[in-house]
Amino acid sequence: MEFDLVIIGAGPGGYVAAIRASQLGMKVAIVEREALGGVCLNWGCIPTKALLKSGDLYQTLGHLEDYGLSVTGRSYDFTKVIERSRGVSKQLSAGVAFLMKKHKITVIEGAAKLEKSTPAPKIVVALKAGGSRTVQAKHVILATGARARVIEAAGLVPDGERIWSYREAMVPKSAPKRLLVIGSGAIGIEFASFYRSLGSEVTVIEALDRILPVEDEEVSVAAKKAFERRGLAFRVGAKVVKLAKSAKGVEVDLEVGGKAERLEADIAIVAVGITGNVENLGLEALGVKVDRGHVVTNAHSATSVAGLYAIGDVAGPPWLAHKASHEGVHCVEHLAGQKPANLTAPIPGCTYANPQVASVGQTEAQALAAGHEVRVGRFPFRTNGKAIAAGETEGFVKTVFDAKTGALLGAHLIGAEVTEMIQGFAIAMTLEATEAELMATVFPHPTMSEAMHESVLDAYGRALHL
Ligand code: NAD
């Protein structure tokens, strides 16, 4: 057999799985129809972080007097902001190409389709360069990712011109003067934050009754207030009846609390979730079980077809790059006959807006619904020395513990750089830490992470600086 493993899709699920398989001695090929690194490196996580950095710096320049500094003639060159973001993606995609070479992984450029075969389906690739190539392996992993969900009935369909998905929103020629963002998940909020920081008038429309609805409710409330202070407008509990192009831009008909409302803008970004890339892969003919746009898998990422596995976004939520990589490593180690630990580690989630939001584990409401008696701690950054010195006093750390066992059930943070802090709680939860170990941990002073310690102490009535 030509290969031990063929992986379809070179995003953070597929390319990481390929590297791990190579480390374990497998002969590996990876098929990619677009660019190495997938959506994450080319159209998602990474280029948006570059955009947000430009936006944050521009905003900071707007209140330098807070720090005793001044600057005249603040301005930006939008083309260069976008170019920098594209350059960052390009650099990282080239980095993945280097890693593939280093690990002797065969990269096949083209679109793959599966056909019935044993011990695993064979892969027919329509090559980018023309023609086709058929490869056969002992195992096949689908890591084809996901794309923006469209809702045709409500006109939530990107047209590439005035109605954008995350792709168009990443590379426009200019920043819209008036922008509507539909959906207040991570994608919607990150773009809303970026464009607001460059001066766009932004209104975010959310169907549910609060923004960032997967987060703890206190975080949603604080985030909305913080974003409103920055000039973002929101319509929550707003049903989109119809989004359409108008003579000058776009208009959206909403139903808010039983009342009809119409909003107009130059551009709309649709960010109402994503759906797995399960089409044109030959899955139906093979009899692969697919449920609501995602391939159904077991605890080791095996599909219903022998020799075929699925990881990352195409295998369902949470749709996060680090979940895809983690599943990829687990799947490959299992294929290699190792006994990797079950996929039970808590998966942190981050939104890189201004302020940032990060969380891991259960919200307070989820913990209560799961039958836990809880102890909850909170600590605001406004009483943290480093935060005051840095002028970053917005936000707080909230921790949720099981009152009986002291197990940390969840942590919910909002504020500057909390996406870098959440990992402390992710490690604690993975190691099944209780309040006692967290209290016994020494946090460096002065750091914003001291608020993590204080939040734990507060859950037990022992906060030192409240
Ligand atoms: P999402 O599902 O997180 O959020 C979509 C939001 O749109 C929800 O709040 C939903 O209630 C709302 N919505 C749905 N239909 C609507 C309608 N008709 N009108 C108004 N609002 C509506 O989806 P997303 O933000 O598009 O992101 C997709 C996935 O990618 C998410 O799972 C997210 O976690 C992941 N992602 C993560 C990051 C990150 O970690 N920083 C960044 C981007 C995306």
Residues whose N, C-alpha, C, O or C-beta is under 5 A from the ligand:
A	BS01	NAD	I182 G183 S184 G185 A186 I187 G188 I205 E206 A207 L208 P213 A238 V240 A271 V272 G273 I274 W319 C350 T351 Y352
